[in-house]
Amino acid sequence: MDERKLKLIEDLVLEASENKKNVLIFGEEGSGKEHTARLIHQSSTYKDNPFVVVNITTIVDLEKIIPYIYKAYGGTLYLDEIGDLSLDQQEYLIDILEKIIIESKLISDQKEIRIIASTTKDLLNEIIKGRFRKELYKILSQFIIELPALREMGEEIVEIAEKFIIGYCKINRKPLKYLSQAAKEILLDYDYPQNLRELKSIIELTIITSSSSIIYLEDVYLRKNISEIDILKDERTLEEYEKIIIEHFLKKYDNRVYYVAEKLGVSKNKIYNMINKGIVSREGL
């Protein structure tokens, strides 16, 4: 019997945190690559030092990465989307990593840097096609973690969703909510193009809009059902979610504040206050 995917990932994160090898994380967009990198850092001997994130494709001139490296001394340098670099950029990065990071280990433990890189691409295939340098792969891939797509997680999707529910309710001081069987089934039946990021957003929207302690089928907002309020691409605060959801329901129910308040489980006064302060707008009024 195959081991559960969640347990395998947890074991790999633990193993990576217990050594100082550079880590290369593979996974689709939204699969939790940066979150995994942070977990490794937070459980490692580098945890009391900086975790520095560099979206490397946004840096046209790679000389500008040097300040990030100095900032990461003693900690972790996270290089996001490493597979998108051009061959010339890769060659320059190899030179930087060899001269500044690898040699720094000989000077002081306090200047030692742990590199964690991530990519959505199959780098071995990119090497075969001549689009990624073998030398850079060798530096980065001392320890490899492959994150599965959420659609491949089977019934563990429900377990992950329940963890999101517990965490979100706790952070926002909301009463704990529970998934009905029908809600679980629709979550299992969805393909999650944006993986964990999308599931997290779905759960947050669902908690805000559901009016009881049980989350029913009709409470679950999947992307295919919410094209009018497609807000799953970005992280948002609770207040921003509330504004979007309240405006959506006001439009849906012809600006009937009482009905919207009842549906969302919030007070009429709260909605009226948000309207009066200009936080929420009502179309047609």
Contacts in CASP RR format, 6 or more apart in sequence:
PFRMAT RR
TARGET T0000
AUTHOR 0000-0000-0000
METHOD contacts of the structure
MODEL  1
MDERKLKLIEDLVLEASENKKNVLIFGEEGSGKEHTARLIHQSSTYKDNP
FVVVNITTIVDLEKIIPYIYKAYGGTLYLDEIGDLSLDQQEYLIDILEKI
IIESKLISDQKEIRIIASTTKDLLNEIIKGRFRKELYKILSQFIIELPAL
REMGEEIVEIAEKFIIGYCKINRKPLKYLSQAAKEILLDYDYPQNLRELK
SIIELTIITSSSSIIYLEDVYLRKNISEIDILKDERTLEEYEKIIIEHFL
KKYDNRVYYVAEKLGVSKNKIYNMINKGIVSREGL
4 156 0 8 1.000
5 148 0 8 1.000
5 152 0 8 1.000
5 153 0 8 1.000
5 156 0 8 1.000
6 153 0 8 1.000
6 156 0 8 1.000
6 159 0 8 1.000
6 160 0 8 1.000
9 36 0 8 1.000
9 145 0 8 1.000
9 147 0 8 1.000
9 148 0 8 1.000
12 145 0 8 1.000
13 36 0 8 1.000
13 39 0 8 1.000
13 40 0 8 1.000
13 43 0 8 1.000
13 145 0 8 1.000
14 43 0 8 1.000
15 143 0 8 1.000
16 23 0 8 1.000
16 40 0 8 1.000
16 44 0 8 1.000
16 143 0 8 1.000
16 145 0 8 1.000
17 39 0 8 1.000
17 40 0 8 1.000
17 41 0 8 1.000
17 42 0 8 1.000
17 43 0 8 1.000
17 44 0 8 1.000
18 44 0 8 1.000
19 143 0 8 1.000
20 44 0 8 1.000
20 45 0 8 1.000
20 112 0 8 1.000
20 114 0 8 1.000
21 142 0 8 1.000
21 143 0 8 1.000
22 114 0 8 1.000
22 115 0 8 1.000
22 116 0 8 1.000
22 117 0 8 1.000
22 139 0 8 1.000
22 140 0 8 1.000
22 141 0 8 1.000
22 142 0 8 1.000
22 143 0 8 1.000
23 37 0 8 1.000
23 40 0 8 1.000
23 114 0 8 1.000
23 115 0 8 1.000
23 116 0 8 1.000
23 117 0 8 1.000
23 140 0 8 1.000
23 142 0 8 1.000
23 143 0 8 1.000
23 144 0 8 1.000
23 145 0 8 1.000
24 82 0 8 1.000
24 116 0 8 1.000
24 117 0 8 1.000
24 118 0 8 1.000
24 119 0 8 1.000
24 123 0 8 1.000
24 137 0 8 1.000
24 140 0 8 1.000
24 141 0 8 1.000
24 142 0 8 1.000
24 143 0 8 1.000
24 144 0 8 1.000
24 145 0 8 1.000
25 33 0 8 1.000
25 36 0 8 1.000
25 37 0 8 1.000
25 116 0 8 1.000
25 117 0 8 1.000
25 118 0 8 1.000
25 119 0 8 1.000
25 144 0 8 1.000
25 145 0 8 1.000
25 146 0 8 1.000
25 147 0 8 1.000
26 118 0 8 1.000
26 119 0 8 1.000
26 120 0 8 1.000
26 122 0 8 1.000
26 123 0 8 1.000
26 144 0 8 1.000
26 145 0 8 1.000
26 146 0 8 1.000
26 147 0 8 1.000
27 33 0 8 1.000
27 118 0 8 1.000
27 119 0 8 1.000
27 120 0 8 1.000
27 146 0 8 1.000
27 147 0 8 1.000
27 149 0 8 1.000
28 120 0 8 1.000
28 147 0 8 1.000
28 149 0 8 1.000
28 195 0 8 1.000
29 120 0 8 1.000
29 194 0 8 1.000
29 195 0 8 1.000
29 197 0 8 1.000
30 194 0 8 1.000
30 195 0 8 1.000
30 196 0 8 1.000
30 197 0 8 1.000
30 198 0 8 1.000
31 147 0 8 1.000
31 148 0 8 1.000
31 149 0 8 1.000
31 150 0 8 1.000
31 195 0 8 1.000
31 196 0 8 1.000
32 147 0 8 1.000
32 195 0 8 1.000
32 196 0 8 1.000
32 197 0 8 1.000
33 80 0 8 1.000
33 118 0 8 1.000
33 147 0 8 1.000
34 53 0 8 1.000
34 78 0 8 1.000
34 80 0 8 1.000
34 118 0 8 1.000
35 196 0 8 1.000
36 145 0 8 1.000
36 147 0 8 1.000
37 51 0 8 1.000
37 76 0 8 1.000
37 78 0 8 1.000
37 116 0 8 1.000
37 118 0 8 1.000
38 51 0 8 1.000
38 78 0 8 1.000
40 76 0 8 1.000
40 116 0 8 1.000
41 47 0 8 1.000
41 51 0 8 1.000
41 75 0 8 1.000
41 76 0 8 1.000
41 78 0 8 1.000
41 114 0 8 1.000
41 116 0 8 1.000
42 51 0 8 1.000
44 76 0 8 1.000
44 114 0 8 1.000
46 74 0 8 1.000
46 75 0 8 1.000
46 76 0 8 1.000
46 114 0 8 1.000
49 72 0 8 1.000
49 73 0 8 1.000
49 74 0 8 1.000
49 75 0 8 1.000
49 76 0 8 1.000
50 71 0 8 1.000
50 72 0 8 1.000
50 73 0 8 1.000
50 74 0 8 1.000
50 75 0 8 1.000
50 76 0 8 1.000
51 72 0 8 1.000
51 75 0 8 1.000
51 76 0 8 1.000
51 78 0 8 1.000
52 68 0 8 1.000
52 71 0 8 1.000
52 72 0 8 1.000
52 75 0 8 1.000
52 76 0 8 1.000
52 77 0 8 1.000
52 78 0 8 1.000
53 78 0 8 1.000
53 80 0 8 1.000
54 65 0 8 1.000
54 68 0 8 1.000
54 77 0 8 1.000
54 78 0 8 1.000
54 79 0 8 1.000
54 80 0 8 1.000
55 80 0 8 1.000
55 81 0 8 1.000
56 62 0 8 1.000
56 65 0 8 1.000
56 79 0 8 1.000
56 80 0 8 1.000
56 81 0 8 1.000
56 82 0 8 1.000
56 84 0 8 1.000
56 85 0 8 1.000
56 93 0 8 1.000
57 80 0 8 1.000
57 81 0 8 1.000
57 84 0 8 1.000
57 85 0 8 1.000
59 65 0 8 1.000
62 89 0 8 1.000
62 92 0 8 1.000
62 93 0 8 1.000
62 96 0 8 1.000
65 93 0 8 1.000
65 96 0 8 1.000
66 96 0 8 1.000
66 100 0 8 1.000
68 77 0 8 1.000
69 77 0 8 1.000
69 96 0 8 1.000
69 100 0 8 1.000
69 101 0 8 1.000
69 113 0 8 1.000
72 113 0 8 1.000
73 104 0 8 1.000
73 110 0 8 1.000
73 111 0 8 1.000
73 112 0 8 1.000
73 113 0 8 1.000
74 109 0 8 1.000
74 110 0 8 1.000
74 111 0 8 1.000
74 112 0 8 1.000
74 113 0 8 1.000
74 114 0 8 1.000
75 112 0 8 1.000
75 113 0 8 1.000
75 114 0 8 1.000
76 113 0 8 1.000
76 114 0 8 1.000
76 115 0 8 1.000
76 116 0 8 1.000
77 101 0 8 1.000
77 113 0 8 1.000
77 114 0 8 1.000
77 115 0 8 1.000
77 116 0 8 1.000
78 116 0 8 1.000
78 117 0 8 1.000
78 118 0 8 1.000
79 115 0 8 1.000
79 116 0 8 1.000
79 117 0 8 1.000
79 118 0 8 1.000
79 140 0 8 1.000
80 117 0 8 1.000
80 118 0 8 1.000
81 118 0 8 1.000
81 119 0 8 1.000
81 120 0 8 1.000
82 117 0 8 1.000
82 118 0 8 1.000
82 119 0 8 1.000
82 136 0 8 1.000
82 140 0 8 1.000
83 119 0 8 1.000
83 120 0 8 1.000
83 121 0 8 1.000
83 123 0 8 1.000
83 126 0 8 1.000
83 132 0 8 1.000
84 119 0 8 1.000
84 121 0 8 1.000
85 93 0 8 1.000
87 130 0 8 1.000
87 131 0 8 1.000
87 132 0 8 1.000
87 133 0 8 1.000
90 132 0 8 1.000
90 133 0 8 1.000
90 136 0 8 1.000
91 133 0 8 1.000
93 136 0 8 1.000
94 133 0 8 1.000
94 135 0 8 1.000
94 136 0 8 1.000
94 139 0 8 1.000
97 115 0 8 1.000
97 136 0 8 1.000
97 139 0 8 1.000
98 139 0 8 1.000
101 113 0 8 1.000
101 115 0 8 1.000
104 111 0 8 1.000
104 112 0 8 1.000
104 113 0 8 1.000
105 111 0 8 1.000
105 112 0 8 1.000
115 139 0 8 1.000
115 140 0 8 1.000
117 140 0 8 1.000
121 132 0 8 1.000
123 132 0 8 1.000
123 137 0 8 1.000
123 141 0 8 1.000
124 137 0 8 1.000
126 132 0 8 1.000
127 133 0 8 1.000
127 134 0 8 1.000
127 137 0 8 1.000
149 192 0 8 1.000
149 195 0 8 1.000
150 157 0 8 1.000
150 160 0 8 1.000
150 192 0 8 1.000
150 195 0 8 1.000
150 196 0 8 1.000
150 198 0 8 1.000
150 199 0 8 1.000
151 191 0 8 1.000
151 192 0 8 1.000
153 160 0 8 1.000
154 188 0 8 1.000
155 188 0 8 1.000
157 187 0 8 1.000
157 188 0 8 1.000
157 192 0 8 1.000
157 199 0 8 1.000
158 179 0 8 1.000
158 184 0 8 1.000
158 187 0 8 1.000
158 188 0 8 1.000
160 196 0 8 1.000
160 199 0 8 1.000
161 179 0 8 1.000
161 184 0 8 1.000
161 187 0 8 1.000
161 199 0 8 1.000
161 203 0 8 1.000
162 179 0 8 1.000
164 199 0 8 1.000
164 200 0 8 1.000
164 203 0 8 1.000
164 204 0 8 1.000
165 176 0 8 1.000
165 177 0 8 1.000
165 178 0 8 1.000
165 179 0 8 1.000
165 203 0 8 1.000
165 207 0 8 1.000
165 215 0 8 1.000
166 176 0 8 1.000
168 174 0 8 1.000
168 203 0 8 1.000
168 204 0 8 1.000
168 207 0 8 1.000
169 175 0 8 1.000
169 176 0 8 1.000
169 177 0 8 1.000
169 207 0 8 1.000
172 238 0 8 1.000
174 207 0 8 1.000
175 213 0 8 1.000
176 213 0 8 1.000
177 207 0 8 1.000
177 210 0 8 1.000
177 212 0 8 1.000
177 213 0 8 1.000
177 214 0 8 1.000
177 215 0 8 1.000
178 213 0 8 1.000
178 214 0 8 1.000
178 215 0 8 1.000
179 187 0 8 1.000
179 214 0 8 1.000
179 215 0 8 1.000
180 214 0 8 1.000
180 215 0 8 1.000
180 216 0 8 1.000
180 217 0 8 1.000
182 216 0 8 1.000
182 217 0 8 1.000
183 215 0 8 1.000
183 216 0 8 1.000
183 217 0 8 1.000
183 219 0 8 1.000
183 220 0 8 1.000
185 217 0 8 1.000
186 217 0 8 1.000
186 220 0 8 1.000
186 222 0 8 1.000
187 199 0 8 1.000
187 202 0 8 1.000
187 220 0 8 1.000
190 222 0 8 1.000
192 198 0 8 1.000
192 199 0 8 1.000
193 223 0 8 1.000
194 223 0 8 1.000
194 232 0 8 1.000
194 233 0 8 1.000
197 232 0 8 1.000
198 223 0 8 1.000
198 232 0 8 1.000
201 231 0 8 1.000
201 232 0 8 1.000
202 220 0 8 1.000
202 221 0 8 1.000
202 222 0 8 1.000
202 223 0 8 1.000
202 232 0 8 1.000
204 241 0 8 1.000
205 221 0 8 1.000
205 226 0 8 1.000
205 231 0 8 1.000
205 241 0 8 1.000
205 245 0 8 1.000
206 215 0 8 1.000
206 219 0 8 1.000
206 220 0 8 1.000
206 221 0 8 1.000
207 215 0 8 1.000
208 238 0 8 1.000
208 241 0 8 1.000
208 242 0 8 1.000
208 245 0 8 1.000
208 264 0 8 1.000
209 219 0 8 1.000
209 221 0 8 1.000
209 245 0 8 1.000
209 249 0 8 1.000
209 263 0 8 1.000
209 264 0 8 1.000
210 216 0 8 1.000
210 219 0 8 1.000
211 262 0 8 1.000
211 263 0 8 1.000
211 264 0 8 1.000
211 265 0 8 1.000
223 230 0 8 1.000
223 232 0 8 1.000
228 248 0 8 1.000
229 244 0 8 1.000
229 245 0 8 1.000
229 248 0 8 1.000
231 241 0 8 1.000
231 244 0 8 1.000
236 244 0 8 1.000
239 279 0 8 1.000
242 274 0 8 1.000
243 274 0 8 1.000
243 279 0 8 1.000
243 280 0 8 1.000
245 264 0 8 1.000
246 260 0 8 1.000
246 264 0 8 1.000
246 266 0 8 1.000
246 271 0 8 1.000
246 274 0 8 1.000
246 280 0 8 1.000
247 280 0 8 1.000
247 281 0 8 1.000
247 282 0 8 1.000
249 260 0 8 1.000
249 263 0 8 1.000
249 264 0 8 1.000
250 256 0 8 1.000
250 257 0 8 1.000
250 260 0 8 1.000
250 271 0 8 1.000
250 280 0 8 1.000
250 282 0 8 1.000
250 283 0 8 1.000
251 283 0 8 1.000
253 259 0 8 1.000
253 260 0 8 1.000
253 263 0 8 1.000
255 282 0 8 1.000
255 283 0 8 1.000
255 284 0 8 1.000
255 285 0 8 1.000
257 268 0 8 1.000
257 271 0 8 1.000
257 272 0 8 1.000
257 275 0 8 1.000
258 268 0 8 1.000
260 271 0 8 1.000
261 267 0 8 1.000
261 268 0 8 1.000
261 270 0 8 1.000
261 271 0 8 1.000
271 280 0 8 1.000
274 280 0 8 1.000
275 281 0 8 1.000
275 282 0 8 1.000
END
